[in-house]
Amino acid sequence: MTLSFSAKIIVDAKDKTKAIFDSINTDNEFYPENPVKTKIDFDEKIVISAESEHLTHLRANLNSTLRLIQASHDSIESVKI
């Protein structure tokens, strides 16, 4: 029997949510060999669903995704006029 681990994260960055989604979803689309099944959707909020047979892979994937979200948010904030 194989254990499966999953996580769901919802991100609401107000007016920056769509721009952040566009930024992080591009990375997800161009990494098909990702050992973690990751789905990123946008419906007024960013919904990240991830599943893996290995907890360490899931944790690493979520850490990377959350860091990308933070970097995208910080970049948007740094160019405020």
MOQUIRA-V20810 format. One line per field, one symbol per residue. phi: phi as a letter, one per 40 degrees, with the letter a starting at -180 (. if undefined). psi: psi as a letter, one per 30 degrees, with the letter a starting at -180 (. if undefined). Layout:
phi->???
psi->???
//
This chain:
phi->.bcbbaabbbbbbfccdcccddcccdcccbbccdcbcbbbbbagbcbbbbaacbccccccccdcccccccccccccccbcb
psi->kkkkkllkkkkjgbffeeeeeeefeeeeegifgkfkjkkklkiflkjkkkklfkeeeeeeeeeeeeeeeeeeeeeeefgk.
//
